[in-house]
Structure formats: C-alpha cells, structure tokens
Amino acid sequence: MSEMYSEHPVMFKNNPIGFIISLLLIPVFGIGLLILLGWHLQNKATKLTVNENEILHEKGLLSKERSEVNINSIRTTKVKQSFFNRIFGVGAVEIYTAGDSPEITVAGMPDPNKIRELIKARQNGG
C-alpha cells in the first residue's frame, strides 16, 4: 500500500502568534522553551496518513491510539481554515462516516485540501 499523504500537524504555520510568544518567553525562566517542547512533542505524537484504501490517524508517543477508516465508508470530509490558516496553507480536517460527529479530527495539518481531494479521487476510483 503506497502512502499518498503522511504528515504531522505543523507548529508555526498553525499558530504563528503562539509560536512567537513562546520564543519571546524563552528568557523568562525558560517557560517558552517548555511550551515549544511540549507543543512539538504533541505534534510529533499525531500523524495522519492517507493511502490507497484507508485513512490512518495515530495519536500518542508512549501509548498509542490508532483509528483506521476505509475510504469507501467516508461520507463527508470537512476542511476548516481561519483567515491565517488559509494564508499559511494549514487547517483542520474532519472525516465523517455516519452520524453527526466526526470519526477523525486533526488540526494544524499542512495542505488540508489535498487530503480532501485525495479522498474524493479514491472514492471515484482514481
């Protein structure tokens, strides 16, 4: 199975103001460094992968939570982007199969519209 998309959420592009504030807080007892380290670990602990037949969502560093959704069972894919998210090319992706709550929700993903397009293409036999 070949991966068509495999990314972790991004830091700076997803929240540039929070990133800059964290950098400015580094001289204050290293608080900014702790914030950046925690944020980085949280982002590296989350991964979204789209392959030919399914979407894989993994969360966690020491303990793992993994969700797999078959592309053919996806009913709706939503991409949510604020104004700044659109400028930096990031956004939140929500994947729905049935019901009113998403099966998978991941924020801060680079090129979220690519994910939606890949899912649509796979559903249409592409």
Secondary structure, DSSP 8 states (H G I E B T S, - for coil): --EEEEE---STTT-HHHHHHHHHTTTTTTHHHHHHHHHHHHHHTEEEEEESSEEEEEE-SSS-EEEEEEGGG--EEEEE--HHHHHHTEEEEEEESSSSS-SEEEEEEESHHHHHHHHHHHHTT-
